Amino acid sequence: MTGAQVSDPQGARLAAAKLQGRFPRLVLFWADGAYGGELIAWFKAFAGWFLEIVKKPADQKGFKVLPRRWVVERTFGWLGLYRRLSKDYEYLTAHSESMAQLAMIHIMVKRLARSAIT
């Protein structure tokens, strides 16, 4: 997490630096238009990763669900159901990260339990 003064592309570089080497199978990232431009080449040069910008078609009118863009919004919706994540109560960002991880673990365990029954 970064402060509000850090731009989206700068934050992406900081996040990429933390991810490098931790997840060897990670090679593709999806992002919106704010992350385009030279950042695509930087991702490739930095770690050999592909940064794919998901854009709406130029001729699109009205709302349509775009591939992969809904995943983030849906996940934020799930996390918002957890009271402790509905607002920024935590003093340290590490605590917020831990609470998000616990919430996702809870979501996955519920899914696994549901699939074991059927």
QUIJO-V27829 format. One record per pair of residues at least 12 apart in sequence whose ideal C-beta (glycine too) atoms are under 10 Angstrom apart, sorted by the first residue. I is the first residue (numbers start at 1). J is the second residue. D is the distance in Angstrom with one decimal. If there is no record, write none. Layout:
BEGIN
i=I j=J d=D
i=I j=J d=D
END
This chain:
BEGIN
i=1 j=14 d=9.5
i=1 j=15 d=9.3
i=1 j=92 d=10.0
i=1 j=93 d=4.4
i=1 j=94 d=9.4
i=1 j=96 d=7.4
i=1 j=97 d=7.8
i=2 j=14 d=6.3
i=2 j=15 d=8.6
i=2 j=93 d=9.3
i=7 j=34 d=8.5
i=8 j=31 d=8.6
i=8 j=32 d=8.8
i=8 j=33 d=9.9
i=8 j=34 d=4.5
i=8 j=35 d=6.0
i=8 j=39 d=8.8
i=9 j=31 d=9.6
i=9 j=34 d=7.4
i=9 j=35 d=6.1
i=9 j=36 d=8.8
i=9 j=37 d=7.4
i=9 j=38 d=8.0
i=9 j=39 d=4.8
i=9 j=42 d=8.4
i=10 j=39 d=9.5
i=11 j=35 d=9.4
i=12 j=29 d=8.3
i=12 j=31 d=7.3
i=12 j=34 d=9.0
i=12 j=35 d=5.7
i=12 j=39 d=6.0
i=12 j=42 d=8.6
i=12 j=43 d=8.0
i=12 j=51 d=8.1
i=13 j=39 d=7.5
i=13 j=42 d=6.8
i=13 j=43 d=8.8
i=13 j=46 d=7.9
i=15 j=29 d=9.5
i=16 j=29 d=8.4
i=16 j=39 d=9.2
i=16 j=42 d=8.3
i=16 j=43 d=6.6
i=16 j=46 d=6.1
i=16 j=47 d=6.7
i=16 j=49 d=7.4
i=16 j=51 d=9.2
i=17 j=46 d=8.1
i=17 j=47 d=9.2
i=19 j=47 d=8.0
i=19 j=49 d=8.8
i=20 j=46 d=7.2
i=20 j=47 d=5.1
i=20 j=48 d=9.9
i=20 j=49 d=8.8
i=21 j=47 d=8.3
i=26 j=47 d=8.8
i=26 j=49 d=7.2
i=27 j=43 d=10.0
i=27 j=47 d=8.7
i=27 j=48 d=7.2
i=27 j=49 d=5.7
i=27 j=50 d=6.2
i=28 j=43 d=9.8
i=28 j=49 d=7.1
i=28 j=50 d=4.9
i=28 j=51 d=8.1
i=28 j=52 d=6.4
i=28 j=68 d=9.9
i=29 j=43 d=6.8
i=29 j=49 d=6.2
i=29 j=50 d=7.0
i=29 j=51 d=5.0
i=29 j=52 d=6.9
i=29 j=53 d=9.7
i=30 j=50 d=9.6
i=30 j=51 d=8.2
i=30 j=52 d=5.4
i=30 j=53 d=8.0
i=30 j=54 d=5.4
i=30 j=66 d=9.9
i=30 j=67 d=8.5
i=30 j=68 d=4.5
i=30 j=69 d=7.6
i=30 j=71 d=8.0
i=30 j=72 d=8.6
i=31 j=43 d=9.4
i=31 j=51 d=6.0
i=31 j=52 d=7.3
i=31 j=53 d=5.8
i=31 j=54 d=7.1
i=31 j=68 d=9.5
i=31 j=69 d=9.5
i=31 j=72 d=9.8
i=32 j=53 d=7.0
i=32 j=54 d=6.4
i=32 j=55 d=7.8
i=32 j=56 d=9.7
i=32 j=66 d=9.1
i=32 j=69 d=7.0
i=32 j=72 d=9.2
i=33 j=53 d=6.1
i=33 j=54 d=8.5
i=33 j=55 d=6.0
i=33 j=56 d=9.2
i=34 j=53 d=9.1
i=35 j=51 d=6.6
i=35 j=52 d=9.8
i=35 j=53 d=6.6
i=35 j=54 d=10.0
i=36 j=51 d=8.3
i=36 j=53 d=4.8
i=36 j=55 d=8.4
i=37 j=53 d=9.2
i=39 j=51 d=6.3
i=39 j=53 d=9.2
i=40 j=52 d=8.4
i=40 j=53 d=7.2
i=52 j=67 d=10.0
i=52 j=68 d=8.2
i=54 j=66 d=5.6
i=54 j=67 d=6.4
i=54 j=68 d=5.4
i=54 j=69 d=5.2
i=55 j=69 d=9.5
i=56 j=69 d=8.7
i=75 j=100 d=9.5
i=75 j=103 d=9.9
i=75 j=104 d=8.1
i=75 j=107 d=9.1
i=78 j=103 d=7.5
i=78 j=104 d=8.0
i=78 j=106 d=9.8
i=78 j=107 d=5.9
i=79 j=99 d=8.8
i=79 j=100 d=6.1
i=79 j=103 d=5.5
i=79 j=104 d=7.6
i=79 j=107 d=8.7
i=80 j=103 d=9.6
i=81 j=103 d=8.2
i=81 j=107 d=9.1
i=82 j=99 d=7.3
i=82 j=100 d=8.5
i=82 j=102 d=8.4
i=82 j=103 d=4.5
i=82 j=104 d=9.7
i=82 j=106 d=7.9
i=82 j=107 d=9.2
i=84 j=96 d=8.9
i=84 j=99 d=5.3
i=84 j=100 d=9.6
i=84 j=102 d=8.9
i=84 j=103 d=8.1
i=85 j=99 d=5.7
i=85 j=100 d=6.3
i=85 j=102 d=9.4
i=85 j=103 d=6.0
END
